[in-house]
C-alpha cells in the first residue's frame, strides 16, 4: 500500500527448510529516499517494530528474520524513513489457513 510515496508489490513470510522464517518481497517497488529501512511492526505507525534491514531494494528480495521477530504479532511490513519518521509504504500480512 502507498504511504507517503507510491509503493507496490507483495510481501509474505515463509518458513525455510531449516525452520527459520524469511520475509520475501515480490515485484516490490518504492521511491528512493534518505535512511530507508524495512520494519515489521504491530501497525502502520511502527508500534512495537523490529528493524529487518537497513537496506531497501526494489525487485524480488528475501530478508532472513531473527528468532526474536514475532511474525504473528508484527503483521505489518513497513518501508520506513528513519530520518524523518515517515512511512513510505506498507503491507499487512494475512494469515493463510492450512
Buried (B, 14 or more C-beta within 10 A) or exposed (E): EEBBBEBEBEBBBEEEEEEEBBBBBEEBEBBEBEEBBBBBBBBBEBEBBBBBBEEBEBEEBEBEBEEEBEBEEBBBBBBBBBEEEBBBBBBEBEEEEE
